Amino acid sequence: MTVLTGSVKEKKKKNFFREVQSELKKVTWTSKDELKTCTKIVIGSTFVFGLGIYLVDLLIRGSLSTVSYLTMLITG
């Protein structure tokens, strides 16, 4: 097992942060308009899918309720 001295640790830390900084400069960030558009799309699609799931839930609940009611009528 290798024991690192204080100066070697410091050099590795500085080197790491320099590399992180240089990598962050390569990142292309989204523009404000693109971010707004994507946010609207995500919120809209979440609403649509949520509404769809709610309607399917109502359909299934109604179907099961109807089957339960018919079963009660038939069996007494």
N, C-alpha and C positions, 0 to 999 in steps of 0.2 A: 504494500500500500504506500502510495506516495504522499508525503506531507508537503504542502505548499507553504512557502513563507509569505509574509505579509505583502511584500512588494510584488510577488508573482500574482497573488490574488487580486491586488489592485489593478495590475496591468490587464488581467483577464476581464475584470469588471468593466474597465474603460473601453477595452476592445469590443466587448459585447454591446455596450451602449452605443458606440460608434457605428457598429454594424446595424443595430436596430434603427438608428437615426438615418443611415443611408438607405435602408430598405423602405422606411416610411416616406422618403422623398420620391421613391419610385411608384408609390400608390397613386392611382387616379381616383379622386373623390368625386362623388356625384354632385351635379349642380343643384342649386336650390329648386329650380323649376322641375327637374327630373325627380327630385326627392318628393316634392309636393304631388306630382302626378302618380308616382308609385304608391304613396301613402293613400291617396284617394282610391286607387285600384284595390288595395288591400282592404280598406274599410268597406268599400262597396261589395267586394266578393265575400267578405266575412258576413255582411248583412244578408246577402242573397243565399248563401249556404245555410246560415242559421234559420232563415225563414223557410227554406226547403226542408230542413230537418224537422222544424216545428210542424209543418203541414203533413209530412209523412207520419209523424208521431200522432197527430190528430186522427189521421186516416186509420192507423193501426188500432188506436184506442177505441175509435168508433166501431171498427170491425169486431174487435173482441167484445165490446159491450153488446153489440147486436147478437153475436154468437151466444153469449152468456144469457141474454134475454130469451132467445129462441130455445135454448136448452132448458131453461126454467119452465117455459110454456109446455114443452114436449114432456118433460119428466115430472112435472107437477111441483 
